[in-house]
């Protein structure tokens, strides 16, 4: 069974799986013209709004169906949206999701969703599961405290002269996707799509294939 996994945003990560095997992956990006993530009053709206959002959503609807057809997929799974802090960025994300689902509906393809917590729990994409990364993060905190401030006043952790940073959710997703399939991606959107697909095979599709 081939299926398409999507982490929808203006930088959409995608992954194509054949059963539990990763077939291909990549990133598709479209930006809204004169984009603003948030507004405080009506006069903050750019002249292009809301048609710039419609244009971007339409592009993702078309490319999602194109990916599905080009790779001979039989199903689609998408990460469910979560509540965002910025009203316009949240609206754009929701519109992209709507148009993508409508595009698949028009060709008779039913879309499935997984919550962020669904795939993260399945893939153990939480720091509580990884004591080595928690130890690393604690070391980074100590190094930053000891570091001399830069001209801007920031404290940066370094090891042997190289800047080092904490492992957060995005970095952990990248580490897990790379480890699972022997990859070297540095993009968290791609990594999320891959991990969504890993979870989707087990949670949504594997049992159906057996029956």
Short mmCIF file of the C-alpha atoms (twelve columns), coordinates in Angstrom:
data_MODEL
# 
_entry.id   MODEL 
# 
loop_
_atom_site.group_PDB 
_atom_site.id 
_atom_site.type_symbol 
_atom_site.label_atom_id 
_atom_site.label_alt_id 
_atom_site.label_comp_id 
_atom_site.label_asym_id 
_atom_site.label_seq_id 
_atom_site.Cartn_x 
_atom_site.Cartn_y 
_atom_site.Cartn_z 
_atom_site.pdbx_PDB_model_num 
ATOM 1   C CA . UNK A 1   0.000   0.000  0.000  1 
ATOM 2   C CA . UNK A 2   1.302   3.435  -0.944 1 
ATOM 3   C CA . UNK A 3   0.224   6.506  0.957  1 
ATOM 4   C CA . UNK A 4   1.088   10.190 1.117  1 
ATOM 5   C CA . UNK A 5   1.936   11.877 4.418  1 
ATOM 6   C CA . UNK A 6   1.647   15.672 4.637  1 
ATOM 7   C CA . UNK A 7   2.801   18.234 7.184  1 
ATOM 8   C CA . UNK A 8   0.867   21.150 5.724  1 
ATOM 9   C CA . UNK A 9   2.098   24.739 6.022  1 
ATOM 10  C CA . UNK A 10  3.595   27.314 3.657  1 
ATOM 11  C CA . UNK A 11  6.619   24.983 3.826  1 
ATOM 12  C CA . UNK A 12  4.899   21.636 3.363  1 
ATOM 13  C CA . UNK A 13  6.901   18.529 4.107  1 
ATOM 14  C CA . UNK A 14  5.745   15.372 2.373  1 
ATOM 15  C CA . UNK A 15  6.662   11.718 2.501  1 
ATOM 16  C CA . UNK A 16  5.547   8.775  0.397  1 
ATOM 17  C CA . UNK A 17  5.448   5.366  2.032  1 
ATOM 18  C CA . UNK A 18  4.978   1.886  0.643  1 
ATOM 19  C CA . UNK A 19  3.713   0.092  3.711  1 
ATOM 20  C CA . UNK A 20  6.341   0.897  6.359  1 
ATOM 21  C CA . UNK A 21  9.089   1.655  3.843  1 
ATOM 22  C CA . UNK A 22  9.928   5.264  3.000  1 
ATOM 23  C CA . UNK A 23  9.715   5.657  -0.777 1 
ATOM 24  C CA . UNK A 24  10.419  9.384  -1.234 1 
ATOM 25  C CA . UNK A 25  10.198  12.709 0.547  1 
ATOM 26  C CA . UNK A 26  10.592  16.417 -0.041 1 
ATOM 27  C CA . UNK A 27  9.484   19.984 0.592  1 
ATOM 28  C CA . UNK A 28  7.087   22.260 -1.295 1 
ATOM 29  C CA . UNK A 29  7.013   25.976 -0.453 1 
ATOM 30  C CA . UNK A 30  4.641   28.740 -1.513 1 
ATOM 31  C CA . UNK A 31  4.594   32.173 0.106  1 
ATOM 32  C CA . UNK A 32  1.692   34.589 0.253  1 
ATOM 33  C CA . UNK A 33  2.421   37.973 -1.301 1 
ATOM 34  C CA . UNK A 34  2.798   40.797 1.238  1 
ATOM 35  C CA . UNK A 35  2.327   38.255 4.031  1 
ATOM 36  C CA . UNK A 36  1.576   39.254 7.610  1 
ATOM 37  C CA . UNK A 37  1.342   36.685 10.391 1 
ATOM 38  C CA . UNK A 38  -0.877  38.849 12.571 1 
ATOM 39  C CA . UNK A 39  -2.755  42.155 12.625 1 
ATOM 40  C CA . UNK A 40  -3.821  44.458 15.442 1 
ATOM 41  C CA . UNK A 41  -6.550  46.373 13.582 1 
ATOM 42  C CA . UNK A 42  -8.338  46.388 10.235 1 
ATOM 43  C CA . UNK A 43  -5.940  48.896 8.706  1 
ATOM 44  C CA . UNK A 44  -3.092  46.389 9.160  1 
ATOM 45  C CA . UNK A 45  -4.543  44.075 6.531  1 
ATOM 46  C CA . UNK A 46  -2.449  44.140 3.343  1 
ATOM 47  C CA . UNK A 47  -4.273  45.102 0.158  1 
ATOM 48  C CA . UNK A 48  -3.769  41.570 -1.184 1 
ATOM 49  C CA . UNK A 49  -5.660  39.939 1.702  1 
ATOM 50  C CA . UNK A 50  -7.558  37.567 1.614  1 
ATOM 51  C CA . UNK A 51  -6.860  36.744 -2.048 1 
ATOM 52  C CA . UNK A 52  -3.170  36.136 -1.408 1 
ATOM 53  C CA . UNK A 53  -4.200  33.392 1.025  1 
ATOM 54  C CA . UNK A 54  -6.621  31.859 -1.470 1 
ATOM 55  C CA . UNK A 55  -3.875  31.780 -4.094 1 
ATOM 56  C CA . UNK A 56  -1.475  29.939 -1.778 1 
ATOM 57  C CA . UNK A 57  -4.138  27.469 -0.626 1 
ATOM 58  C CA . UNK A 58  -5.103  26.704 -4.231 1 
ATOM 59  C CA . UNK A 59  -1.461  26.006 -5.115 1 
ATOM 60  C CA . UNK A 60  -1.119  23.521 -2.277 1 
ATOM 61  C CA . UNK A 61  -4.375  21.831 -3.217 1 
ATOM 62  C CA . UNK A 62  -3.071  21.292 -6.752 1 
ATOM 63  C CA . UNK A 63  0.404   20.113 -5.744 1 
ATOM 64  C CA . UNK A 64  -0.929  17.708 -3.095 1 
ATOM 65  C CA . UNK A 65  -3.079  15.929 -5.695 1 
ATOM 66  C CA . UNK A 66  -0.149  15.961 -8.127 1 
ATOM 67  C CA . UNK A 67  2.114   14.265 -5.562 1 
ATOM 68  C CA . UNK A 68  -0.588  11.703 -4.816 1 
ATOM 69  C CA . UNK A 69  -1.052  10.810 -8.486 1 
ATOM 70  C CA . UNK A 70  2.619   10.934 -9.501 1 
ATOM 71  C CA . UNK A 71  3.549   8.451  -6.784 1 
ATOM 72  C CA . UNK A 72  0.573   6.145  -7.295 1 
ATOM 73  C CA . UNK A 73  -0.720  6.593  -3.760 1 
ATOM 74  C CA . UNK A 74  -3.875  5.005  -2.359 1 
ATOM 75  C CA . UNK A 75  -4.362  7.088  0.792  1 
ATOM 76  C CA . UNK A 76  -3.492  10.440 2.376  1 
ATOM 77  C CA . UNK A 77  -2.732  11.320 5.984  1 
ATOM 78  C CA . UNK A 78  -2.318  14.890 7.239  1 
ATOM 79  C CA . UNK A 79  -1.226  16.332 10.575 1 
ATOM 80  C CA . UNK A 80  -4.211  17.962 12.259 1 
ATOM 81  C CA . UNK A 81  -3.905  21.681 12.936 1 
ATOM 82  C CA . UNK A 82  -3.413  22.966 16.473 1 
ATOM 83  C CA . UNK A 83  -4.385  26.342 17.889 1 
ATOM 84  C CA . UNK A 84  -1.862  29.007 16.905 1 
ATOM 85  C CA . UNK A 85  -0.903  32.311 18.506 1 
ATOM 86  C CA . UNK A 86  -1.022  34.476 15.364 1 
ATOM 87  C CA . UNK A 87  -4.474  34.932 13.834 1 
ATOM 88  C CA . UNK A 88  -3.432  35.301 10.207 1 
ATOM 89  C CA . UNK A 89  -0.891  32.493 10.189 1 
ATOM 90  C CA . UNK A 90  -3.552  30.262 11.739 1 
ATOM 91  C CA . UNK A 91  -6.106  31.305 9.126  1 
ATOM 92  C CA . UNK A 92  -3.710  30.568 6.266  1 
ATOM 93  C CA . UNK A 93  -2.935  27.137 7.694  1 
ATOM 94  C CA . UNK A 94  -6.625  26.319 8.069  1 
ATOM 95  C CA . UNK A 95  -7.405  27.486 4.532  1 
ATOM 96  C CA . UNK A 96  -4.577  25.364 3.134  1 
ATOM 97  C CA . UNK A 97  -6.018  22.346 4.935  1 
ATOM 98  C CA . UNK A 98  -9.526  23.076 3.667  1 
ATOM 99  C CA . UNK A 99  -8.475  23.447 0.028  1 
ATOM 100 C CA . UNK A 100 -6.252  20.350 0.139  1 
ATOM 101 C CA . UNK A 101 -9.078  18.220 1.573  1 
ATOM 102 C CA . UNK A 102 -11.497 19.628 -1.000 1 
ATOM 103 C CA . UNK A 103 -9.037  18.834 -3.796 1 
ATOM 104 C CA . UNK A 104 -8.790  15.205 -2.684 1 
ATOM 105 C CA . UNK A 105 -12.549 14.979 -2.183 1 
ATOM 106 C CA . UNK A 106 -13.095 16.024 -5.801 1 
ATOM 107 C CA . UNK A 107 -11.078 13.025 -7.026 1 
ATOM 108 C CA . UNK A 108 -12.743 10.618 -4.610 1 
ATOM 109 C CA . UNK A 109 -9.903  10.325 -2.085 1 
ATOM 110 C CA . UNK A 110 -10.737 10.312 1.603  1 
ATOM 111 C CA . UNK A 111 -8.224  12.103 3.846  1 
ATOM 112 C CA . UNK A 112 -7.248  10.870 7.314  1 
ATOM 113 C CA . UNK A 113 -5.860  13.065 10.087 1 
ATOM 114 C CA . UNK A 114 -3.495  12.369 12.966 1 
ATOM 115 C CA . UNK A 115 -3.108  14.709 15.915 1 
ATOM 116 C CA . UNK A 116 0.370   15.989 16.699 1 
ATOM 117 C CA . UNK A 117 0.232   14.013 19.947 1 
ATOM 118 C CA . UNK A 118 -0.692  10.840 18.000 1 
ATOM 119 C CA . UNK A 119 2.440   10.698 15.906 1 
ATOM 120 C CA . UNK A 120 4.749   12.125 18.545 1 
ATOM 121 C CA . UNK A 121 3.613   9.515  21.069 1 
ATOM 122 C CA . UNK A 122 4.029   6.693  18.555 1 
ATOM 123 C CA . UNK A 123 7.488   7.877  17.461 1 
ATOM 124 C CA . UNK A 124 8.479   8.819  21.014 1 
ATOM 125 C CA . UNK A 125 9.086   12.367 19.835 1 
ATOM 126 C CA . UNK A 126 9.106   13.790 23.339 1 
ATOM 127 C CA . UNK A 127 12.242  14.565 25.329 1 
ATOM 128 C CA . UNK A 128 10.925  12.557 28.289 1 
ATOM 129 C CA . UNK A 129 11.785  9.395  26.329 1 
ATOM 130 C CA . UNK A 130 15.392  10.411 25.672 1 
ATOM 131 C CA . UNK A 131 17.550  10.867 28.793 1 
ATOM 132 C CA . UNK A 132 20.683  11.416 26.694 1 
ATOM 133 C CA . UNK A 133 19.138  14.490 25.101 1 
ATOM 134 C CA . UNK A 134 17.959  15.812 28.460 1 
ATOM 135 C CA . UNK A 135 21.529  15.455 29.752 1 
ATOM 136 C CA . UNK A 136 22.780  17.299 26.668 1 
ATOM 137 C CA . UNK A 137 20.293  20.122 27.178 1 
ATOM 138 C CA . UNK A 138 21.303  20.481 30.805 1 
ATOM 139 C CA . UNK A 139 24.937  20.780 29.705 1 
ATOM 140 C CA . UNK A 140 23.999  23.481 27.168 1 
ATOM 141 C CA . UNK A 141 22.265  25.472 29.910 1 
ATOM 142 C CA . UNK A 142 25.408  25.325 32.062 1 
ATOM 143 C CA . UNK A 143 27.661  26.337 29.169 1 
ATOM 144 C CA . UNK A 144 25.468  29.343 28.377 1 
ATOM 145 C CA . UNK A 145 25.598  30.489 31.976 1 
ATOM 146 C CA . UNK A 146 29.408  30.410 31.887 1 
ATOM 147 C CA . UNK A 147 29.726  32.023 28.454 1 
ATOM 148 C CA . UNK A 148 30.797  35.617 27.982 1 
ATOM 149 C CA . UNK A 149 28.019  37.824 26.563 1 
ATOM 150 C CA . UNK A 150 28.231  38.857 22.916 1 
ATOM 151 C CA . UNK A 151 27.946  42.495 21.850 1 
ATOM 152 C CA . UNK A 152 24.169  42.095 21.827 1 
ATOM 153 C CA . UNK A 153 24.258  40.674 25.353 1 
ATOM 154 C CA . UNK A 154 23.397  37.115 24.308 1 
ATOM 155 C CA . UNK A 155 25.165  34.131 25.815 1 
ATOM 156 C CA . UNK A 156 26.032  31.355 23.368 1 
ATOM 157 C CA . UNK A 157 27.102  27.821 24.269 1 
ATOM 158 C CA . UNK A 158 30.192  26.521 22.485 1 
ATOM 159 C CA . UNK A 159 32.196  23.295 22.528 1 
ATOM 160 C CA . UNK A 160 35.688  23.440 20.986 1 
ATOM 161 C CA . UNK A 161 34.760  26.782 19.455 1 
ATOM 162 C CA . UNK A 162 31.648  25.425 17.765 1 
ATOM 163 C CA . UNK A 163 28.196  26.780 18.623 1 
ATOM 164 C CA . UNK A 164 25.936  24.122 20.133 1 
ATOM 165 C CA . UNK A 165 22.224  24.317 20.922 1 
ATOM 166 C CA . UNK A 166 19.601  22.403 22.849 1 
ATOM 167 C CA . UNK A 167 17.570  19.566 21.363 1 
ATOM 168 C CA . UNK A 168 13.986  20.822 21.060 1 
ATOM 169 C CA . UNK A 169 10.896  19.166 19.539 1 
ATOM 170 C CA . UNK A 170 11.885  20.107 15.985 1 
ATOM 171 C CA . UNK A 171 15.430  18.824 16.319 1 
ATOM 172 C CA . UNK A 172 14.217  15.646 17.975 1 
ATOM 173 C CA . UNK A 173 11.844  14.978 15.068 1 
ATOM 174 C CA . UNK A 174 14.768  15.381 12.652 1 
ATOM 175 C CA . UNK A 175 16.962  13.045 14.694 1 
ATOM 176 C CA . UNK A 176 14.265  10.360 14.841 1 
ATOM 177 C CA . UNK A 177 13.414  10.513 11.137 1 
ATOM 178 C CA . UNK A 178 17.088  10.376 10.159 1 
ATOM 179 C CA . UNK A 179 17.761  7.457  12.495 1 
ATOM 180 C CA . UNK A 180 14.726  5.486  11.316 1 
ATOM 181 C CA . UNK A 181 15.696  5.607  7.636  1 
ATOM 182 C CA . UNK A 182 19.396  6.446  7.525  1 
ATOM 183 C CA . UNK A 183 18.816  9.973  6.258  1 
ATOM 184 C CA . UNK A 184 20.606  13.283 6.689  1 
ATOM 185 C CA . UNK A 185 17.745  15.763 6.347  1 
ATOM 186 C CA . UNK A 186 17.985  19.010 8.283  1 
ATOM 187 C CA . UNK A 187 14.417  20.171 7.631  1 
ATOM 188 C CA . UNK A 188 11.879  19.693 10.416 1 
ATOM 189 C CA . UNK A 189 8.926   19.902 8.001  1 
ATOM 190 C CA . UNK A 190 10.240  16.911 6.062  1 
ATOM 191 C CA . UNK A 191 11.082  15.086 9.292  1 
ATOM 192 C CA . UNK A 192 7.577   15.662 10.657 1 
ATOM 193 C CA . UNK A 193 6.009   14.314 7.448  1 
ATOM 194 C CA . UNK A 194 8.187   11.218 7.688  1 
ATOM 195 C CA . UNK A 195 7.306   10.645 11.332 1 
ATOM 196 C CA . UNK A 196 3.609   11.234 10.635 1 
ATOM 197 C CA . UNK A 197 3.885   8.529  7.985  1 
ATOM 198 C CA . UNK A 198 5.649   6.138  10.353 1 
ATOM 199 C CA . UNK A 199 2.810   6.525  12.832 1 
ATOM 200 C CA . UNK A 200 0.081   6.397  10.183 1 
ATOM 201 C CA . UNK A 201 1.224   3.006  8.907  1 
ATOM 202 C CA . UNK A 202 0.859   1.438  12.338 1 
ATOM 203 C CA . UNK A 203 -2.130  3.409  13.633 1 
ATOM 204 C CA . UNK A 204 -4.237  3.661  10.461 1 
ATOM 205 C CA . UNK A 205 -3.201  1.314  7.699  1 
ATOM 206 C CA . UNK A 206 -1.316  -1.824 8.781  1 
ATOM 207 C CA . UNK A 207 -4.297  -3.585 10.369 1 
ATOM 208 C CA . UNK A 208 -6.490  -2.770 7.363  1 
ATOM 209 C CA . UNK A 209 -3.916  -4.372 5.069  1 
ATOM 210 C CA . UNK A 210 -3.986  -7.577 7.126  1 
ATOM 211 C CA . UNK A 211 -7.747  -7.830 6.787  1 
# 
